[in-house]
Amino acid sequence: MLPCLRGDYVGADDRTVLITGATSGIGLQTARALAGKGFTVMGVGRSKERIEAALGLFNDGDVRYFLADLSSQRQVRRLAEEVKQHLDGRGLHALINNAGAFYSYYALSDEGVEMQFAVNVAAPYLLSHLLYEDLKKAGGRIIMLSSASHFRTLVRWKDIQLSRRYRQLKAYKQTKLFAVLLAREFNRRFQGVRAFAADPGLVNTEIGLKDTRGAARLIWNYRRRRGTEAAAGARTPVFLAAETEPCEGVYWKDCRPKKAARNAMRDDYSQRIWEYCARLCAVGPETPGGGGGNDGSG
Ligand SMILES: NC(=O)c1ccc[n+]([C@@H]2O[C@H](COP(=O)([O-])OP(=O)(O)OC[C@H]3O[C@@H](n4cnc5c(N)ncnc54)[C@H](OP(=O)(O)O)[C@@H]3O)[C@@H](O)[C@H]2O)c1
């Protein structure tokens, strides 16, 4: 954990949020907006330099950053331990699984997992499990970052990580479909916690410039100009974390529940990706906390 604390630990709002990928783009703006609302903000970044730069953008509020490369399950586990230590028995009101990657080439994590799958799917699955009890204590929320790209996406179930024939966009779209499916499965299995998939719309960030080459970089550089500012992209995750009234539905865009793709509503798909992640991360084959799901409120 980096010793980067501003102000006292308990914020004026007394609610605590953990945001992954809080060093740039939508995650950084989500962190700033929630700090502005008085949340105690815990951010996660993978580089000390970017964490320090991000911290310079907070005017006030209780903000602390943790260092972790989320492509590594070992680092996700260490992160969860540090967060728990820091919470010291207090509940976690929201976990925003925002960190995301777009790889135009096939690359593997240290543990041999395809990078888009490792960062966009395995890390949120594992972190949500490891922090489940902390979330439950606060009647908390899990917010997965999805995308309109999850529509019209078929899953290559026989080769989920696309190791045999990698297609960059297919890999990304699958991860954003899995974000909705996992949110639904969290709701089914996690008692006392409510999960959502937030679609920020097209947002002008550098996501497509970080781990891309050639045409993919050029295309994103062109496409992102039509996107909104990151602060606008942050509105839906901020709303879902901060709203005190119960929020219905799973897939949210423009601060409203929307209909998700038909494949995102398939129970066999959500169970299948859950079981796949359970094997991959060696956690969660059974429901933590004894099952029962939640009643859709909160
Ligand atoms: N931009 C869009 O149009 C759009 C549309 C729909 C959904 N989304 C989703 O929104 C989320 C945020 O994306 P963004 O557009 O704001 O992109 P971004 O600016 O690149 O932000 C992504 C964040 O994730 C972090 N990250 C990436 N790989 C990581 C790793 N291995 N370990 C730890 N952190 C890692 C990045 O860290 P660094 O700062 O160090 O790079 C950054 O903070 C993603 O899940 C994305 O799929 C974006």
The ligand as an SDF file (V2000), in Angstrom:
LIG
                    3D

 48 52  0  0  0  0  0  0  0  0999 V2000
  -13.2890    4.2430  -23.2270 N   0  0  0  0  0  0  0  0  0  0  0  0
  -14.4350    3.7110  -23.6400 C   0  0  0  0  0  0  0  0  0  0  0  0
  -15.0260    4.1300  -24.6580 O   0  0  0  0  0  0  0  0  0  0  0  0
  -15.0570    2.5930  -22.8710 C   0  0  0  0  0  0  0  0  0  0  0  0
  -16.3230    2.1300  -23.3100 C   0  0  0  0  0  0  0  0  0  0  0  0
  -16.9250    1.0780  -22.6120 C   0  0  0  0  0  0  0  0  0  0  0  0
  -16.3000    0.5310  -21.5150 C   0  0  0  0  0  0  0  0  0  0  0  0
  -15.0650    0.9910  -21.1280 N   0  0  0  0  0  0  0  0  0  0  0  0
  -14.4500    0.3630  -19.9560 C   0  0  0  0  0  0  0  0  0  0  0  0
  -14.1730    1.3370  -18.9920 O   0  0  0  0  0  0  0  0  0  0  0  0
  -13.0820    0.8960  -18.1680 C   0  0  0  0  0  0  0  0  0  0  0  0
  -12.0710    2.0180  -18.0260 C   0  0  0  0  0  0  0  0  0  0  0  0
  -11.4990    2.2210  -19.3040 O   0  0  0  0  0  0  0  0  0  0  0  0
  -10.9490    3.6380  -19.8070 P   0  0  0  0  0  0  0  0  0  0  0  0
  -11.5330    3.8730  -21.1320 O   0  0  0  0  0  0  0  0  0  0  0  0
  -11.0910    4.6730  -18.7580 O   0  0  0  0  0  0  0  0  0  0  0  0
   -9.4210    3.2800  -20.0860 O   0  0  0  0  0  0  0  0  0  0  0  0
   -8.0750    3.7700  -19.3700 P   0  0  0  0  0  0  0  0  0  0  0  0
   -8.0400    5.2500  -19.3030 O   0  0  0  0  0  0  0  0  0  0  0  0
   -6.9790    3.0750  -20.0950 O   0  0  0  0  0  0  0  0  0  0  0  0
   -8.2200    3.2090  -17.9020 O   0  0  0  0  0  0  0  0  0  0  0  0
   -8.0070    1.8540  -17.6200 C   0  0  0  0  0  0  0  0  0  0  0  0
   -7.4820    1.7510  -16.2330 C   0  0  0  0  0  0  0  0  0  0  0  0
   -7.1650    0.3830  -15.9450 O   0  0  0  0  0  0  0  0  0  0  0  0
   -5.8210    0.3080  -15.4910 C   0  0  0  0  0  0  0  0  0  0  0  0
   -5.2100   -0.9590  -15.8360 N   0  0  0  0  0  0  0  0  0  0  0  0
   -5.0340   -1.5120  -17.0580 C   0  0  0  0  0  0  0  0  0  0  0  0
   -4.3800   -2.6690  -16.9620 N   0  0  0  0  0  0  0  0  0  0  0  0
   -4.1290   -2.8570  -15.6310 C   0  0  0  0  0  0  0  0  0  0  0  0
   -3.4570   -3.8560  -14.8890 C   0  0  0  0  0  0  0  0  0  0  0  0
   -2.8790   -4.9120  -15.4880 N   0  0  0  0  0  0  0  0  0  0  0  0
   -3.3820   -3.7390  -13.5470 N   0  0  0  0  0  0  0  0  0  0  0  0
   -3.9310   -2.6650  -12.9270 C   0  0  0  0  0  0  0  0  0  0  0  0
   -4.5710   -1.6770  -13.5710 N   0  0  0  0  0  0  0  0  0  0  0  0
   -4.6540   -1.7790  -14.9200 C   0  0  0  0  0  0  0  0  0  0  0  0
   -5.1270    1.4660  -16.1890 C   0  0  0  0  0  0  0  0  0  0  0  0
   -3.9080    1.7940  -15.5310 O   0  0  0  0  0  0  0  0  0  0  0  0
   -2.8750    2.8750  -16.1720 P   0  0  0  0  0  0  0  0  0  0  0  0
   -3.3940    4.2230  -15.8280 O   0  0  0  0  0  0  0  0  0  0  0  0
   -1.6040    2.5420  -15.4930 O   0  0  0  0  0  0  0  0  0  0  0  0
   -2.8470    2.6090  -17.6580 O   0  0  0  0  0  0  0  0  0  0  0  0
   -6.1880    2.5420  -16.0460 C   0  0  0  0  0  0  0  0  0  0  0  0
   -6.1500    3.1150  -14.7700 O   0  0  0  0  0  0  0  0  0  0  0  0
  -12.5390   -0.3610  -18.8280 C   0  0  0  0  0  0  0  0  0  0  0  0
  -13.0250   -1.5000  -18.1530 O   0  0  0  0  0  0  0  0  0  0  0  0
  -13.1050   -0.2970  -20.2260 C   0  0  0  0  0  0  0  0  0  0  0  0
  -13.2230   -1.5740  -20.8290 O   0  0  0  0  0  0  0  0  0  0  0  0
  -14.4430    2.0060  -21.7670 C   0  0  0  0  0  0  0  0  0  0  0  0
  1  2  1  0
  2  3  2  0
  2  4  1  0
  4  5  1  0
  4 48  2  0
  5  6  2  0
  6  7  1  0
  7  8  2  0
  8  9  1  0
  8 48  1  0
  9 10  1  0
  9 46  1  0
 10 11  1  0
 11 12  1  0
 11 44  1  0
 12 13  1  0
 13 14  1  0
 14 15  2  0
 14 16  1  0
 14 17  1  0
 17 18  1  0
 18 19  2  0
 18 20  1  0
 18 21  1  0
 21 22  1  0
 22 23  1  0
 23 24  1  0
 23 42  1  0
 24 25  1  0
 25 26  1  0
 25 36  1  0
 26 27  1  0
 26 35  1  0
 27 28  2  0
 28 29  1  0
 29 30  1  0
 29 35  2  0
 30 31  1  0
 30 32  2  0
 32 33  1  0
 33 34  2  0
 34 35  1  0
 36 37  1  0
 36 42  1  0
 37 38  1  0
 38 39  2  0
 38 40  1  0
 38 41  1  0
 42 43  1  0
 44 45  1  0
 44 46  1  0
 46 47  1  0
M  CHG  2   8   1  16  -1
M  END
$$$$
